[in-house]
Amino acid sequence: MIGDPVVVLPDAEYRRVWDRFYEDFGFRPSTNPIEWPAIKEPVASVTWSLAALDDDPSDERLDHLVAVVKQGLASSVGPSGTLFALDWQHTSYRFAPQEVDGPGQPPWPLSPCPDGDYFVFLAEDFRFGSFGHPWEESLCLFGEELLDVAATEVDEVLGPPIRRAGKAAGPVRS
């Protein structure tokens, strides 16, 4: 990536990216549970409840979850790729995950876990990413490459998913 590793999206690009997200994912922001999930979850997607983090006073599970998702996103985008970090109705970014969070580097913009608003991470071509829903208190990962590297460890942190491919996940069978 040429220039800064974290760049605020200019207004025109911000609108273009959000417009495409609304269109491609059928985004329906709402605090009403009847309206959830707030996106049309892709076929290659898994969604977990974040309720397991409620009893995590030292934030160990939260920190581990965030690290797993960040590593999965960085791995999926490759050594020189960039991601969008979108904060609904707030400043959003394009960033190079390989050039943040290290010594002397800027911090990772936003968190995969929603903090009062929808947080979305997307590949530039929208083929993989994450969607954090603040009111449902859920995290959806989508795209085969991201699921391949992160889903098993996210299961270990959060427990069984609540949805797969946008449909209620059934009981775990052994």
Secondary structure, 3 states (H helix, E strand, C coil): CCCCCEEECCHHHHHHHHHHHHHHHCCCCCCCHHHCCCCCCCCCEEEEECHHHCCCCCCHHHHHHHHHHHHHHHHHHCCCCCEEEEECCCCCEEECHHHCCCCCCCCCCCCCCCCCCCEEEEECCCCCEEEEECCCCEEEEECHHHHHHHHHHHHHHHCCCCEECCEECCCCCC
